[in-house]
Each structure stands twice: as structure tokens, then as C-alpha cells.
Amino acid sequence: MKKRHVTALIIVAALLAAWWFGTYRLQVTTDTVTDGKIKNEITVVHLSDLHGASFGRDNERLISAVDSAAPDLIFVTGDMYTSGSESGREVAVRLMTDLAERYAVYFVNGEHDNSDEYFARLDAAGVHVMDYKSETVTLGSTEICIYGIDNVYFSATFDLHNEFEPDESKYNILLAHLVNAGAYADGGFDMTFCGDTHGGVVRLPVVGALYNDGVWLPEVLGSDNDRYTRGLYEVGGMMLNVSGGLGNYPIPLRFMNRPQMSVIKLMPAPKG
């Protein structure tokens, strides 16, 4: 075999390995958020955009990663299966059912997993389906109000003040599938969890996401809202966690953007 053929095979093998690793190898990221309303450490796991994928049999690797994080709360922000996929829906239901047996799981839907029958199954399994609902939980000495919206699009008149009045004395968390950062910050929330972006699918050094919501290089060329593709941000005094997602749609393609399970540590503000 000629040297150039060997070189070509090595390059192809390296590209395939990078594609497989970036597309299917789970990554757990951990970030810390501090706030004066938080009185004791609280661990949140954020899952989104599974699209029916499995990390091991019955998602055992994903569940093991959740168990290792030992969360107080699990937030699921939609598109856990792809519309029309019955097998994917069963994967999503099974995963959230298994998690709800041990943890408090709060769910909002995306545009794909938007089904009343699906919501009923999750509700029966003990999952908190947050379709324009709110719940207050007390964890240690900290009171947290959790709000959820089920929007799969936004009108020009969208205003969360018409739906919710967050209690400023409590730590207020919003769950939403789509990123609409300015509207959420204006709504008076301390932190919002979102999905949908898939991290931009392909990420590049320095410039970040290749594409998001019709915009190329959104973190460089996009509007303020376009640039929130993956990670933890501060927006108008509100913290925003955007999941890079777990699965793939419409094709299995990720680069420098591994499937993400996000862990957020909510901590008291430093004294002094």
C-alpha cells in the first residue's frame, strides 16, 4: 500500500473516531451558581433533547451518571423523543419513569414530544409535567419556586407577566424548551433552564456554534438570543443554562459538542 493511501486511511479513521466520540460519548459538565436566596447547597441535573437515544441498555450509563451526581432536582427541557418515533417515545418514558422513582423530576415539552397521551404517562409515573404550572419546594432552608412553560413558538406579544408573578423572596426557576432569554429575564426569574439548540450541533474553536436557528456562527454574528447555544450565561441579572442536548436530530452529527448532562450546583452567596 502506498504511503499516501496509508495517510488517507489514518485521516479517515481519525475523523470517524472524532465523529463517534463527539456524537455518542456522554459528557457531564458541572457549573456553580451562587445567590443570596440560596441557603444551602442544592444539586440540579439538567437533561434535554434525548431524541430517543440510549446510553447503554435502558440508558444505564446515563442513569449511572445521574446517580453519581446525586441530584436534589432533575429538570428535563423537552424533545426527549423525535416526533413520530414510537420506539423513541418508549425510551423517553422509561428513562423518566426510572428517574422519577428516586428523584424529583420536572419536565417541559419541546416541539417533538408534544403529546397529551405522553404527558399523561409521565404524570402517572410521578413526573411533574410543568405545562404553565408552578410548584414551590423546600430543600433544606431554601425555598425554590419552579415554573414551566410549554411553548413551541413565541408570538410577538409573548409576556410571562401575563402568566406568573414570581415571589421575590424565593429563588425562582423557569423551565422552557426554547431559548427566549430576554423575555425570561424580564419575567423576574433568577434562573432559567432551556434546551433545543443541540449546542449548535457542530462547534468550532474560538467561534463556538456553527449554526443555530437559521443563523450561521450565531455566537459571533447572531443577535443576543442566538448566541446562547450551550452552557451557563448571565442575562440581565438572570442565570441561563442552555443544554447542548443528549441526542441527535435530524442526523447523528456532532463535533466538539458531546452529548451533555449538565450539573448545576446552587450555592449560598459568599459572606462578607
Backbone torsions as a table, in degrees:
resi	resn	phi	psi	omega
1	MET	NA	132.6	-178.3
2	LYS	-69.7	153.1	-176.0
3	LYS	-57.8	-40.0	-178.2
4	ARG	-66.8	-29.5	177.4
5	HIS	-70.0	-41.1	177.2
6	VAL	-61.5	-44.2	179.5
7	THR	-61.1	-42.8	179.8
8	ALA	-63.3	-41.4	179.1
9	LEU	-64.5	-39.2	178.9
10	ILE	-63.9	-41.9	179.7
11	ILE	-64.2	-44.9	179.4
12	VAL	-62.3	-44.0	180.0
13	ALA	-62.5	-40.3	179.5
14	ALA	-65.5	-40.2	179.1
15	LEU	-66.8	-40.3	178.0
16	LEU	-64.5	-41.0	179.0
17	ALA	-64.0	-41.1	178.5
18	ALA	-65.4	-40.3	177.7
19	TRP	-63.1	-47.7	-178.3
20	TRP	-63.0	-46.9	-177.8
21	PHE	-62.6	-44.7	-177.5
22	GLY	-71.8	-25.8	-174.5
23	THR	-92.6	-31.8	-170.2
24	TYR	-123.0	-11.3	-174.9
25	ARG	-90.2	113.9	-175.4
26	LEU	-62.5	137.4	174.8
27	GLN	-121.0	130.9	175.1
28	VAL	-105.0	120.7	177.5
29	THR	-110.4	147.9	-179.2
30	THR	-129.9	128.9	176.1
31	ASP	-130.3	156.8	-179.5
32	THR	-118.2	134.5	175.9
33	VAL	-121.6	128.3	177.9
34	THR	-111.2	145.7	-179.6
35	ASP	-160.2	145.6	-179.9
36	GLY	-64.8	-21.7	179.3
37	LYS	-80.0	-14.9	178.9
38	ILE	-88.4	122.7	-175.0
39	LYS	-102.1	-16.7	-178.6
40	ASN	-153.3	158.5	-177.2
41	GLU	-63.5	132.4	178.2
42	ILE	-131.2	132.0	-178.9
43	THR	-106.6	127.2	178.9
44	VAL	-116.9	134.7	169.3
45	VAL	-107.5	131.6	-178.7
46	HIS	-115.6	121.0	178.6
47	LEU	-121.3	144.4	179.8
48	SER	-159.4	156.3	168.5
49	ASP	51.4	50.3	176.5
50	LEU	-67.8	-35.8	-178.6
51	HIS	51.4	38.7	174.4
52	GLY	75.7	10.7	-178.6
53	ALA	-73.8	157.9	177.4
54	SER	-128.6	130.0	174.5
55	PHE	-104.9	87.8	-172.2
56	GLY	84.4	170.7	-179.4
57	ARG	-60.5	128.2	-178.2
58	ASP	53.1	32.8	178.4
59	ASN	58.0	36.6	-175.7
60	GLU	-63.8	-33.6	179.4
61	ARG	-70.3	-38.8	177.6
62	LEU	-66.5	-44.3	179.6
63	ILE	-63.9	-38.5	177.3
64	SER	-62.5	-38.8	177.9
65	ALA	-65.8	-39.2	176.4
66	VAL	-62.8	-46.8	-180.0
67	ASP	-58.7	-38.8	-179.9
68	SER	-64.7	-32.1	178.7
69	ALA	-75.9	-21.6	-179.6
70	ALA	49.4	61.2	-174.0
71	PRO	-74.4	151.2	168.7
72	ASP	-83.4	-30.6	-178.8
73	LEU	-141.2	144.3	171.5
74	ILE	-119.6	126.7	176.4
75	PHE	-110.2	129.1	179.9
76	VAL	-119.5	121.2	-170.8
77	THR	-114.4	42.9	162.3
78	GLY	93.5	170.2	-176.9
79	ASP	52.6	48.1	178.8
80	MET	-79.7	-13.6	166.4
81	TYR	-141.8	164.7	179.7
82	THR	-91.3	133.6	-178.2
83	SER	-49.3	130.4	178.9
84	GLY	91.4	-8.1	-178.6
85	SER	-96.7	103.6	179.2
86	GLU	-67.6	-39.9	179.5
87	SER	-65.3	-39.2	178.0
88	GLY	-64.8	-38.3	177.8
89	ARG	-62.7	-40.4	179.5
90	GLU	-65.1	-38.1	176.8
91	VAL	-60.8	-45.4	-178.6
92	ALA	-64.0	-45.6	-179.7
93	VAL	-63.3	-43.5	-179.2
94	ARG	-62.5	-44.2	-179.5
95	LEU	-61.6	-51.4	-176.9
96	MET	-69.0	-31.0	174.8
97	THR	-64.1	-45.9	178.7
98	ASP	-61.1	-43.6	-178.9
99	LEU	-68.0	-38.5	-177.4
100	ALA	-68.4	-16.7	176.3
101	GLU	-69.1	-21.5	-175.4
102	ARG	-123.9	-18.1	-173.7
103	TYR	-134.4	162.8	172.9
104	ALA	-83.3	112.0	-175.7
105	VAL	-110.7	124.9	178.6
106	TYR	-115.5	131.2	-170.3
107	PHE	-129.2	137.3	163.6
108	VAL	-125.5	149.2	-176.0
109	ASN	-87.7	163.8	169.2
110	GLY	-110.1	-165.3	-179.7
111	GLU	-73.8	-22.6	-179.1
112	HIS	-84.3	-47.6	-174.4
113	ASP	-97.1	54.7	-176.0
114	ASN	-110.3	83.7	-172.8
115	SER	-144.8	127.9	179.8
116	ASP	-62.7	-37.7	179.5
117	GLU	-64.5	-40.9	177.3
118	TYR	-63.9	-45.6	178.2
119	PHE	-59.5	-40.6	-179.3
120	ALA	-63.6	-39.3	178.8
121	ARG	-66.6	-41.3	178.0
122	LEU	-64.6	-44.3	178.9
123	ASP	-58.9	-43.0	179.6
124	ALA	-65.0	-26.7	180.0
125	ALA	-84.7	-2.3	178.6
126	GLY	96.1	6.9	176.4
127	VAL	-78.9	137.6	177.6
128	HIS	-83.7	105.4	-179.4
129	VAL	-88.4	112.0	-168.1
130	MET	-102.0	65.5	178.7
131	ASP	-90.3	89.9	-174.0
132	TYR	54.3	49.1	176.0
133	LYS	-125.1	166.6	174.7
134	SER	-140.8	149.6	176.7
135	GLU	-141.5	145.9	175.5
136	THR	-110.0	130.9	178.1
137	VAL	-124.4	147.9	176.1
138	THR	-114.0	121.4	179.6
139	LEU	-121.8	108.7	-173.0
140	GLY	65.2	-123.0	178.5
141	SER	-101.4	11.3	-174.7
142	THR	-108.5	130.0	173.7
143	GLU	-99.7	126.5	-179.9
144	ILE	-122.4	130.3	172.9
145	CYS	-101.8	124.1	-179.0
146	ILE	-109.1	126.7	179.5
147	TYR	-119.9	149.7	177.6
148	GLY	-139.3	142.9	175.0
149	ILE	-125.4	151.1	-174.8
150	ASP	-112.8	23.5	-177.9
151	ASN	-63.3	136.3	170.9
152	VAL	-113.8	4.1	169.1
153	TYR	-162.6	168.0	179.3
154	PHE	-128.9	135.9	173.7
155	SER	-83.9	167.0	179.9
156	ALA	-66.0	-19.2	-177.6
157	THR	-101.2	10.2	-178.1
158	PHE	-55.7	128.0	-178.3
159	ASP	-152.8	113.7	-176.9
160	LEU	-69.8	-15.1	175.6
161	HIS	-63.1	-21.6	178.9
162	ASN	-75.0	-14.0	-174.8
163	GLU	-116.0	-40.3	-172.1
164	PHE	-130.1	149.6	172.1
165	GLU	-127.2	85.8	-177.4
166	PRO	-57.9	139.7	178.1
167	ASP	-82.4	113.8	-174.8
168	GLU	-65.5	-16.2	179.7
169	SER	-79.8	-13.0	-179.1
170	LYS	-112.3	163.0	175.6
171	TYR	-84.4	118.7	-171.3
172	ASN	-104.8	122.5	-177.7
173	ILE	-118.7	131.7	176.7
174	LEU	-109.5	136.4	172.9
175	LEU	-110.4	130.0	-180.0
176	ALA	-151.8	147.8	177.3
177	HIS	-76.6	-51.9	-175.9
178	LEU	-85.5	146.8	176.1
179	VAL	-82.8	123.2	173.9
180	ASN	-143.9	66.8	-162.7
181	ALA	-58.8	-45.8	-177.3
182	GLY	-61.6	-42.9	180.0
183	ALA	-65.3	-37.1	180.0
184	TYR	-70.0	-42.2	178.3
185	ALA	-62.9	-41.0	178.5
186	ASP	-65.3	-23.2	-178.2
187	GLY	-74.8	-7.5	176.0
188	GLY	90.3	21.9	-179.3
189	PHE	-90.9	147.1	177.8
190	ASP	-81.5	-32.6	-179.6
191	MET	-153.1	144.4	176.9
192	THR	-128.3	141.5	176.0
193	PHE	-114.6	129.5	-178.1
194	CYS	-135.9	165.2	173.1
195	GLY	-130.6	-135.3	171.3
196	ASP	79.9	-38.2	-169.7
197	THR	-75.0	-20.0	-172.1
198	HIS	55.4	25.7	178.9
199	GLY	69.2	11.5	-173.7
200	GLY	86.9	2.5	179.6
201	VAL	65.6	-68.8	176.7
202	VAL	-105.8	128.8	177.2
203	ARG	-118.0	145.5	-177.2
204	LEU	-121.5	150.9	177.3
205	PRO	-56.4	142.8	175.3
206	VAL	72.9	-52.7	-172.5
207	VAL	-87.3	-15.5	177.8
208	GLY	79.5	-136.9	-173.1
209	ALA	-62.1	140.2	176.7
210	LEU	-76.6	-37.1	-171.7
211	TYR	-155.1	141.1	174.1
212	ASN	-157.4	123.0	172.1
213	ASP	51.9	47.8	176.2
214	GLY	84.7	3.2	-176.9
215	VAL	-118.6	126.5	174.6
216	TRP	-82.3	140.8	-177.3
217	LEU	47.6	57.2	-172.7
218	PRO	-63.5	-29.4	-178.1
219	GLU	-75.2	-12.1	178.7
220	VAL	-109.8	-43.6	-171.7
221	LEU	-108.4	-10.9	-173.2
222	GLY	-84.5	175.6	174.5
223	SER	-72.2	176.2	179.6
224	ASP	-55.5	-44.3	-177.0
225	ASN	-69.3	-34.8	-178.0
226	ASP	-63.6	-30.4	-170.7
227	ARG	-78.2	-8.6	-179.3
228	TYR	-87.7	90.8	-172.4
229	THR	-113.4	-30.6	-179.7
230	ARG	-166.7	125.5	174.6
231	GLY	121.4	-164.2	-176.0
232	LEU	-109.1	129.9	-177.3
233	TYR	-131.6	160.4	169.9
234	GLU	-113.2	123.4	-176.1
235	VAL	-129.9	107.5	176.3
236	GLY	54.7	38.6	-179.1
237	GLY	87.1	-6.4	177.6
238	MET	-103.3	141.3	172.2
239	MET	-87.9	140.4	-178.1
240	LEU	-129.3	121.8	175.4
241	ASN	-110.5	114.6	179.2
242	VAL	-106.7	118.9	-179.5
243	SER	-76.2	139.9	171.7
244	GLY	-76.4	-5.0	176.1
245	GLY	82.6	165.7	-176.5
246	LEU	-109.9	-35.4	-174.0
247	GLY	-107.6	-160.8	-174.9
248	ASN	-136.9	138.7	174.7
249	TYR	-160.5	134.5	1.1
250	PRO	-85.7	-13.0	179.6
251	ILE	-129.8	156.1	179.1
252	PRO	-77.3	90.5	-177.5
253	LEU	-148.1	113.9	172.1
254	ARG	-137.7	150.0	175.7
255	PHE	-146.1	126.8	-175.9
256	MET	51.9	37.0	-172.7
257	ASN	-156.8	64.7	-174.5
258	ARG	-64.1	154.0	174.2
259	PRO	-52.9	132.4	-167.1
260	GLN	-117.8	130.9	162.3
261	MET	-109.9	116.7	-176.1
262	SER	-96.0	132.0	174.8
263	VAL	-113.8	125.3	177.7
264	ILE	-115.3	125.6	174.9
265	LYS	-98.5	112.4	174.4
266	LEU	-87.8	122.9	-172.8
267	MET	-129.2	152.1	174.0
268	PRO	-61.9	149.2	176.1
269	ALA	-66.7	143.6	178.1
270	PRO	-59.5	143.1	179.2
271	LYS	-81.9	148.5	176.2
272	GLY	90.8	NA	NA
